[in-house]
């Protein structure tokens, strides 16, 4: 059996996979992300590629339709909305599941030809706060870390990251390194005890949004104990003194940790040169997510613990191509190649390169604002690609109602029935993993080829091709006549060269003569180059910025705090992982973790149902009584949807409050009340 080299479509680790049409799946021993390892989800990929439930023909108003007529209809409806209500009356909502080539053409169409920047992505829910933190500190959205750093570090601090379940192969790599070097220390900062905690030497059960107080306390400790790298700050950093002054104003005990816990953590961090701080959704999904990121970055910049092996901050991305989307301007406030949409020189460069008739001059609507604009009647045509906002966005019931108000809704998906697809006027069958070609970028900036190894089913088509066909029909034939994803990728690389004068981080020149078909997994900007090794950053003066950030005022409510997250063996809304019986066997039904003391107070015993509610909605879940969570804290997985279990899905409880800088929703720390289901 010939096996095709491709990439796992789930998390941001981006593991290499050898895949066969008969369902054979093996880890790719040559891929630098995993060296042959796969987690349970990756190993079960072969059980998820059948066609059950697939959307195989275009549908208009629920009826099978012809591709050409459907594409004509979409172009006509979008053009009509733009003509009658202006370019900002239309919007695209994309996904970290689509490929870089898909992202590139969608952004080109919206920003450079329609003339609006209303193109955002579900990656807004995942890492937008990290993007803001990076840009504020480094001048660009640069993730400096590599996976090898995790193996070379002497101290790994995992903040708001259940790596063992959400990025399992990275967790395996760390566990293997720790087994070889027992002196390696791991600190897990998480209100909950997770599978990741089991590997940690120290577990710090942080209070709700206590991260800034914790890391400001660390910065003050570094300053007070003479542990700053003053030479590094003088030569490479601006803002050190104001950041330290602000840090001293915060009370580290607001992190919820005891003086002994704080002292032990601060001493360990201070006395260890090789420190990597890994952070994920527990940091990003917060009203103060961007400030949390900068509080972490400040500590690394203040000590020069960045740019050398085994050192640095490391934001790990949730989705397989969240990073690729960022690279090609997949967020409403960015342009391709990490250029800024609000910078006229950057805009001119991209517009000239695209030879486009118009260019959006300002940031577009970020995810939550986009659906609010739908609710307000401002969006007349919406195209959702490869995601399910009617269940995955916070205040999901409100989002579903908002989508119903849009006069013309297109949904591209591989599945015939989704909560969002059910609200669409037009459904477009997309090719899925195993059926389409393109590239993705993983959390360590490594671009890998996703390769087709299955026949295209029914009338499904790749997203990049569908978007281009609509662009052509809207009137821009020359700009959207690509024959293959290889041609799209080549244009993206050429744009990188055209914008090289701006000296950004995203230099793709090594791909200029790439053999796309045989592209080997490659890190940008260049294998072996380490970002910030020379102390050079991307602000105009070449220096980094330490940002004075202020801990939010603690506001514990009377009720419970609900956190949501992933199960080890499921992915998002389980459209694929739900097909594999062995994955479903891990945790078969929705549940909520509750502490034994709270369970006793509520007269709940194992297996009882608990009703969670707040003004946004109600959810009923099976009680899992465990001291892995603390009193007044609950945890529930977010995989079940309204269609699968109308009572047990939890995203309807989440708040749509966002971080003011990143627009990322504060999906963690949800205030709810809890009671035994049926109790009066
Ligand atoms: Fe796939 Fe992530 Fe598991 Fe690797 S760690 S096999 S990318 S889900």
Boltz pocket constraint, residues with backbone or C-beta under 6 A from the ligand:
constraints:
  - pocket:
      binder: B
      contacts: [[A, 8], [A, 9], [A, 10], [A, 11], [A, 12], [A, 13], [A, 14], [A, 15], [A, 34], [A, 37], [A, 38], [A, 39], [A, 40], [A, 41], [A, 42], [A, 43], [A, 166], [A, 167], [A, 168], [A, 169], [A, 170]]
      max_distance: 6.0
